[in-house]
Amino acid sequence: MLWVYICFIFIFSQFFSVGNALEENEIIVSVVLTSQTGYPGSGAVASVFLVNNSTEILTIQYVGINFDWMPSDQFLGHNLSEDPVFVPSSTNHIFEAINIIVPPDASLGEHNYSVGIDGIKGTTESFSWNSQNYIFTVQDSQKQTYDNLLTQVSTKITESSSLNYQSPTAKSLLEQAEGAYVQALVFENQNSWDEAISMLNNVSSYLDQADVEEQKYLKEKSSLENLLIIIGLVAVIIVAVLVVFYLIRRKSNKNISLQT
């Protein structure tokens, strides 16, 4: 079941300027992104999971994520100070989703991001906690197009290969499609996305043509088989007529002989 969150997404400039009242292992945090990769201008959704491994209740007032394309003291997330989240000892909590937008000018390659959490341990000890760095990869937008097309074409070529074409032309087109598919993978390894996408489009075109040729071949084959059946039936009828005619004529000749 999909969870749909309606929440305020904002950037809060700085967590509490306090000492860390938590030991490193007293909070365990994991982050799940809808995708570990993106491209400039694309979006993703992050879910933050927190486990309170301390012996005290934690009152969470701020939770956010900092990406390395942001200033180090800014976090994208939730201000919970007016309605804090209480996480008892040895329990866990899933925060509402955080919407991420990759800046249009983000550089390609790996980027670090981390989670920041501010709150109170027990009743009085304020803390500011930062997670380890995680990796998010920004790719060329053409790579995204290629990946989507590759999934479609891979499925299509598998289905076509399983059809066991009878048409020689269709078989030839399937072989060309397979060759173009291999070439697309070569271009992928070279990060030549335009050429790789072009090859995948060729694969799709070859497979479409193969389907047309196979249907045409099967239709012609069926027509020929029907024609042969008709010819066979006509031949049987002609032979039967000739046999009957022969028997009648033979009987007639026999009668004439008896009369004479």
N, C-alpha and C positions, 0 to 999 in steps of 0.2 A: 504494500500500500504506500502511495506517495504521500509524504508529509508536505503540506503547503504552509509556509510561515508568512505571516504578515507582520513585519517588524520595522522599526526605524533603524536604518543603516547610516552610520555617521562616523566621522573621525574625531576621536577625542585626543587632545594634544599630549597629555602627559599623565602617567599614573601617579599615585601618591608618592611624594618625596619622603619615603620612610625607609627604615632599615627592613631587611627581610627577616620576619619572625618565623619563617618556615625553614625546616631542613629541606635539602634538595629532593629527597625521596618522599616527602610528606604529601606531595601532589603528584599524581600521574595524569598526564594529558595526552590524548591522541587526537589527530585531526584527520577527517575524511573529506576529500574534495571530490566533486562529481567527475573531475578529470585532473590528472597530475600534469597535463600539458594543456597549453592554450596558444593563442596567437594574438598579436597586437590588436586591441579593440574587442577581444572576445570576453565572455563572462564565465564564471564558475561559481559554485555554491559550496561553502565550507561548513562542516558540522564539527563542533568542538565537544569532546567527551572528557569529563573530569572525574577522577577517582580521589576521594578524600582518604589519604593513607595516614593521616595524623590521628591523634587521640582526642582532638577537640573538634567541635562544630566549626565549619567555615562559612562565613558570610561573604558571598561574592558580590562585589559592587561594580566591577568593570571587567569585561572580557573582550579581547580584541586580537587581531592578527596584524603583524607588521611585515610587509614585503620589502625587499632591499631597494625597490624603486621609490619607496616612501622615505621621508625623513625618519631618522632612527627613533625619535621621540613621539611619533604618531602611530596610532593603531586604528584599524578599521574594525568596528564591532559594536558592542552594546553597552550603554550606560545604564546600569541597574541600581544606581544609588537610591532612587526613589522607591524601588520595589526589588530589594536585594533577593538573591537566591541563597537559601540555607541548605548546606550539604552536611548532614551529620557524619560523624566518624565512620569509616569503613563502608561508606555508601558512594554512589556515583550520580552524576547528573549530565544530561545532554542539553546543551544550550541551543537556543533558536539559531537557525541558519544565518550565516553571514554571506552576503552577496559580494563577490569579487569581480572587479573589472580590470582587465589587463590594459594598461595605458597604451594608446596608439603608437607612442614613441618608445615602448619598451624594447630593449635590446634582445636579440635572439640568443638563446642558450639557457643555461641553468640559472635560477634565481633562488636565493635563500628566503625563507619566511619563518617566523616564530610566533608563539602565542604569549600574550601578556595577560596576567590576572592580578587584580587588586582586590583586597578585602580585609576581613578581620578574622583572626584565629581566636577561638574562644569568645570572650566578651570584650577584650580590650586591646589585644595585640594586632596592630595593623601590619599588613604585609604587601609587598609588591614582588610578584614572581614571574620569571620569564622561562619559557621552555627552551629546549635545544632547537637548533636550526633544522628545518625540513627543506626539501628540494621541489621546486616547481619549474617546469621547462617551458619556455616560450619558443614556439616554432614559427616558421614562415607560414603565412596564411595559405599559400599554395600547397604546403604539406598537409594541411587540414583537408583541402579539396581532394588531394590525391588519396588520403586515407579513406575518405568516404567513398570515393569512386572505386578504390581497390576492393573494399568489402563487397560492393555490388557486383563487380566484375568477377571476383573469385567465386561467388555463389553461382553466377550465371555460367561460367566456364565448367564448373563441376557438374551442373545440371545437363549441359549440352554434351559433355563427355559420356554421361551415363545413358544417353539416348541411343547409342550405337547406330549412327546414321547408315542408311543403305545407299544413299545417293553418293556417287563418286565426287561430285562437285561439293556437296555438303561436307564430306570427309576432308577434302582439300582446304575448304574454308576454316574448318575446325583446326587443322594443323597450322594454318596461318595465324589464327587467333592465339594458339598456344605459343607460337614463336614471338608474337607481339607482346604477350604477357611476360615472357622471360625477359624481353628487351626492356619492358617497363621496370622490372625489378633491378635491372642493371642501372638504368637512369636514376632509380631511387637511391641506390648505393652511392651514386655520384652527386646526390642532392640536386639533380637537374629536373626540377619539378614540372616545368613546362613540357619538356620532352616526355617525361614519364606519364603525365596526364594525357598527352596526345596519343601515346601508345595504348593506354587503357581505353581511350575512345575508339581506337582502331579495333581493339579486341571486341568491344561491344558491337561494332559495326559488322565485323566478320561473323559473329555468332548470329546476329539478326539475319544476315544473308544466308547463312547455313540453314537456319530454320525454314526460310522461304524456299530454298532449293530442295530441301528434304520433302516438304509438303507437295511441291510441284512434281518431284520424282514419284512419290507415292501415288499421287493422283493419276499421273500418266501410266504408272505400272498397273494400277487398278483398272484403268480404261482398257489397256492392252489385254489384261487377263479376261475382262468381260468380253472383249472382241473375240478372243480365242475360244471362249466358251460358246459364244454364238456361232462361230464358224464350225466348231465341233458338232453342235446340235444340228446345224443345217446339213453338214456332211452325213450325219446319221440318218436324217430324214431323207436325203437324196438316195442314200444306199438302200434304205428301206423301200422307197418308191420303186427303185430299179429292180429290187428283188421281187416285189409284188408284180411289177410289170412283166418280169421274166417268167414268173410262175404262171401268170394268166396266159401269156403267149404260148408257153410250153403246153399248157392244158388245151388250148385252142388247137394247136398243131396236132396234138394226140387225137382229139376228136375227129379231125379231118382225115387222119390216117385210118381210123376205124371205119369211117363211112365208105371209104374207097375200097 
